[in-house]
């Protein structure tokens, strides 16, 4: 029997793996607080709570979420399912003997299984967790971190000190050995590790970091930053950092992005190993400026502490004291001082309101940003009652509202975005059944429509269970 085809003329929408939210979009889930409006401080902490969470990372091998719960001197690990659920409990804790303990170094001296204010964290492609153990003046590596046991997880390697029990900060000199207090960390696909050392205004490079000895206290392979008089100094320019060089990211093209908060800018080093000068600055019109602008605009920043580049090339910046996250599309192709394209956490580019409590749309003091395997955006929040919010593509589905037919069969066509599946339920014919064709250009073949009016419900479903619904009224002509 011949089908009557209904065509929808609309722009083609496809499923995006960038999860790129639009300006002032709402977050879709939260970890660390019961609701988006909650501001609950837990003392003692629990498996669900966070305090001054600085570091956020996603394990590419398992999809698990790791959060550096900095003030509680621990790292929490959430399962790949819990990472996308509101107020989910962590499945494991690193650095403490239970979920209620908070003391630095478990109340004693540094050890392989202890932490003292872990700051930024990152994961490599093999599932290793790299940690800036800030107050212990060291970087720790946890192999197969997704499988480490709770309460007793021990680091497999330490960089910057002569042993797991040591905690002596390095001195500021140009011999690039050791750290004062490491804060930012990133690793590229070849194993080159970058670590920011803000007290000394520098970024250190460790080639083949995974091949270093279990205990490595030797010099770095190289450095970025300005040297004057045998030590690193703070400055502006394209080869220097301010007083608090912090978050780092290496994008898929090997470019190193550096958050330089005290200079109110983000720098991009296009070939950081061979060329120690930045090729791009965002947040300032040129390399010799470090102006603080109030009120803000799309081209300004105020203490940007973190930067992360998504697989689609969007650079996301935690503009800390402007209480917002900025998104720069195709960031590597920007010119110096170009404006951001997206703002999260504030209703527009000229508002910097950190008062009035939390909502799903609002951010105050955002910290590290991580990209989920499917493209979700995870953003930490620095406060005593901390949390991690997640933004993801909105789920949409479109279909004609009404169709008139002369026969008992029809093909309904539509579009969807942000979904992994589309299904339809035809009144009087049971439950939901999968639609045909690509998810973004779905179609439903409806047969046996003998009623004068038949209702068809089309439902698009995201990977995390969020849904969007469209309703179609099919009317038989006499």
N, C-alpha and C positions, 0 to 999 in steps of 0.2 A: 504494500500500500504506500502511496506517495506521501511524503512528509511536507507539511507547509513550513517553510523556513522563515525564521524571524531574524533579521540582522540588526545589530546595534552598531551605530556609527559613533565611535568614541576613540579617544587616543588609547593606544595600546599601553597597558600597564604590565610591568613584569616584576617578578619577585626579585628583590634586591638583597644581595648579601652584604651590603654596606650598613644596613639598618640605619640609614641616615635620617635622623629626625629633622623636622622642620622647626623653624624658630618658635620658641615658647611652647613646644609640644610637652605633653605630660609624660612623666615616667610611667612605666607599666608594672614595675614590681620594686620591692624594697627589701633589703636584708639589714638586720640590726635594729629595726624598730617595728612595732606592731602594725602601724599605719603610716601613711605619708605625712600626717599631721602630728604624729607622736614626737615627744621630746623626753624620752624616759632614760634616766641614768641608772644603771644597775651597779650596786655596791653591796656585796661582791658581784662580779660579772657572772654571766651564764653562757651557755652554748649558743645563745641567740643574740647576745649583746655585743656592742663595740664601743670603744672610747678612743677618740682621736685617731681614727683609722687613716693612716697615710697611704699604705700600699695596697694595690689591687692588681691581680693578675689572673689570667685564665690559662689553664694547662691545655695546649693544643692537642695532646694525645688522649686526654680523658674528658675534657670539657669541664673539669672541676674548677671551682672558684677558690682562690686563695686571697685572704685579706690580712694585711699587717695591722693588727689591733695594737697600735703602738704604745699607748699609755698603759695597757694591760700586759705589756712585755710578752706578747705571744703572737702567733699566726694561726688563724682559723682556716680550716679547709671545709668547703661545702661540696656536697655531691653535685654531679652535673644536673640532676633534677632539682635539688634544693636551691641551686644558684638562681633559678628562675621563679622561685616561690616567695611570697611575702612572709617575712619573719620566720624563715626556716632555720632549724638548728644546724650548727656545724657538725660534721661527722668526726672531726679530729682537731686537736690542738697541738701546736708545736711550741716548745719553750716553757710549758707549765705541766705540773703533775696532775692537774685536773682542770675543769672549766671554771672553778671559783678562785683559783690562785692568781695573784697579780705581781708578785715581787720580781724585780729585775734579777736575772741569773738565779732564779728559784731561791732567792734569799741568800745566796752564797757568792762564790767566785765564778767567772766565766767558765763554760764547759761546752762540749759539742752539742749538748741538748738544751742549752739555755740561751736566752735572748735578753738584751737590754735596749729597749726602744727600737725595735725593727722599723725602718722607714720604708723606702721604696723597695719593691720586689719585682722580679721578672721571671718568665719561664722561657726555656729554649725549646727547640723543636723536638728534643728527645725526652721532654718531661722533667728536666732538671729545674729545681727552684733555686734562684739566686737571691740572696738577701743582703741588704745593707743593714748590718747590725750596728746601728748608729753610735750608741754610747759605748759599745765594746770595741770601736775602732777597727772593724773587720768586715769582710765579706764572707758569707757562708754559702756553701753549695749543698743542696739536698738532692741526691739522685733518686729517680723514680718517686718523686714527691707524692704522687697521687696514691701510692701504696704504703707510705710510711705509717707506722702505728701511731695511734694517738697517745699522748702523755709521755712517750719515751723516744720519740723521733730524734735522731742525732744527725748532725751534719756530716757529710762525707768528705768535705774539704774546707779549708780556711785560707783566705788570701789576706795578706797585710800584717800578719803576726807570726811569731815563731812557734805557736802552739795554740791549741784550743783553750788553754787556761790563761793565756796572756791577754792583756788589755791596755797596753801602753800606747798612747797616741804618738804618731810620728811628729817630727819637727818640720817646719816649713823650710824646704830647701829645694834646689833644682836637681837633687839626685833621685827624685820620684820613687822613693821607697816608703811603703806604708801609707796609712791614712790618719788624718786627725779624727774626723767623724764622717764616714761615707754616707751620702744621702740619696743619690740617684744612680740608677743602674740600667744597662741595656746590653743585649748581646745579639750579634747578627748571625746569619745562617752559617758562616764559616767558623764560628767560635770565637770571634773577637769580642772581648768584654770591655765595656766602657763604664767607668765609675766616677761620679762627681764627688769632689772633696771640698765642700763649700768654705770651710775655715781657711783653706789655702787657695781659694779662687781658681781651682783647676779641675780638669777632667783627665783621668788616667786611662791608658789603654793597655790591655793585656791580650796579646796574641795567643791563639790556641789555648784559651783559658781552661778548657776541659782536660788538656794534657798536662797542666801544671801539677807539681807534686801535691800530695794530700795537704801538706802544710807548706805554704809558700810565703816567705817574708822577703823575697828579693825585689828588685826594682821592676817597675812597669816597663812595657815595651815602648811606650811613648806617652806624650801628654799634649794637652791643649791648654792654653792660658798664657798670660804675659809674665815673663821673668825679668826682674830688675834687681841688681845687686845680689845675685845668687839665691833669690827666693821669688816665689810667685806673688804678684800684687794685683789688686783690684783696679779696674779701669773700664773705660768704654772702648770703642773701636771694634774692628773685625777679628781681633786676635786676643781678646781679653774678656773677662767676666767680672761681674760685680761681687758684692760681699756675700751673696748666697746662691751661687750656681747650684741648681737642684736637679729637676727631672730630666731624664734622657730618653731618647727613642731612636732606634735605627729603622728606617723604612725599607721597603722591598728593593729599592734601588741602591741601598748601601749608604744613603745619606744619614748623617748624624744630626738630630735635632736636640737642642739644648735650651732648657728654660733658664733664663737669666733674670730672676725676679727683681732684684734690687735695681737693675737697669730697665725694668719694665718692658722686657722684650723677649722674643724667642729667636734664636739663631739657628741657621741650617748650614752645616758643613757638607759640601757636596762630595768631597773626596778627603775625608778626615785623616786618613793614614798618611797621605803624601802632601796634602795641602792644609796647613794648620790655620787657615783663615776662613772665616765664614763667607758664604756666597749669597746669603739672603738674611734679612732681618724683618721680622714682623713685630708690630707694636710700636715701632719708632720709624720716622721717615728716612733715617739713614743710620749708619754705624756709629756716628759721633754724637748721637742724641740719646738722652735717657730721661726725657720729660715725663712728669706725672700730670695727666690731664684730667680735670674735673669740671663738669660732668664728663663721663666717658663717651667714646664714639666707637664705631665698628673698627677703627684703625688703631685704637689705643689699648693699653693694658695697665693693670695695677697689681704688681706682685704676681706674675704668672709663674706658678711653681711647677706645673707639670705639662707635658706635651706628649701626645700619642698620635701616630699616623695610622689610619685605617688602611686596609688593603686597596680601597678605591682611591687612595691618595689624599683623602681629607685629613688635615691636621686638626686635632682637637686640643684646645688649650684650656687648662684650668686657670682662669683669670681670677685669682684667689680673692683679692680685696675689692674687686668689682662684683663679687658674688655671682659669677656666671661662668659658663663654658662657651668658648668661641669655636666655630667651625670654619676652616679655610678650605674650600674646595680646590682640588688639584693644586695643593699648596706648593709643591716644588716648582710650579710654573709661575708663581706669583712674582711681582716686583717688590722691591723694598717698600715697606710701609703700606702695602695694599690692605684694604679693609676685609674684615671677616664677612662671610656669607650667611652664617647661621649663628644665632645666640640662643642658648638654653639657660633657664634659671631666672631670666628677667624678661619683661614684656616687650622690650625694645632695646636698641643699642645704646641709648642715652640714659638708661635707668641703672642705678647701682644701689638697690635697696636690700640691705641685709637684715631688716627688722621684720616683725610681724609674724614670726613662726614659719614652720615648714608646710609645704604643700607638694603635690605631685609635679607642679610646674616650677617650683622655686628651688634654688640652690643658695647656700651660704657657705663660703670657704670650701670650694671643691678641691679635692686632692687628686690622686693618681687616677688615670683613665685606662680602662682595658677594653679590648674588643673580643667579644665572644666568637666561638667557632662559626656560628651562623650569622654573625655580624652585629649582635646587640652591643650597646654602649653601656659599660659599667663605670659609674663615677663615685668615688669615695667622698665622704663629707667629714671635715675636721671639726669636731666639737666633743665635749665630754660625753654627750649622748649621740654617738656617731651612727652613721649608716652608709650603705652603698645603694644607690639608685640605679635602675636599669631603664634605658630607652631602647625601643625596638620599632621596626617599621609598623605603622598602623595597618590593621587588617581591614581591607575594603572589598566589597563585592557590589557589582552593579548589574541590573537586569531590567527589562521593560516592566513597567508597573502593570500594564494590561495588554492582552492580546486577544484579538477576535479571530476565530477559526470557523471554517465550514465543515471540516472533517474532524475525526476523533483523535487525530495525531498531530503533534507539533514538535518542532525542535526549538528550544529556547537557548539563545546564545547570550553570553555576557562576559564581563571582565572581572578580574580580581587582582589584588596586590597584597604583599606581605603574608601570603598564605602558602601552606604546603599541601592543602587538599580542599576541594570543593565538592559538596554533596547536596542532594535535593530530596525533598519529601513531597510526594504528590498526594493530595487529600484522597483518602479512601483506598490507597494502595500501599499501606504499610509505612515503615520508617524511612530514614535517610539512606540513600544509595549514592555511590560515587558518580560524579559527573564525568563526562568523556572529554578527551583532549587535554592540552596543556592547562595547568592550573590558571595561568594568567588569561587564557582565552577558552574558557570552558563552554560546554554545551550539554544540554539535557534533552534526551529523547523521551517525550511523554506520549504514552499510548493509552487507548481505551478511555478517552475523556468523553463520557456519555452524558455527564451532567450539564446543565445549562451554564453553571459557573463552577470552575475547579480552582482551588487555591494550591499554588506551588511555592514552597519555601526553599530558598537556596541559601546554603550556609557555607561560608569560607572559614577555614580553621588554620590558625598559625601553629608553629611547632610547639609553642608553650601553652596551647589550649585556648588562647584568645580567639574570639569568633566575631564575624560580621554576618548580618542576615539581610537578604533582599526577598521581597514577596511579590509574586506574580499572580495576577488574576486572569485566568484563561476563560473566555466566554464563547459559547457555541452560538453561531448565528442560525436563525431559523431557516 
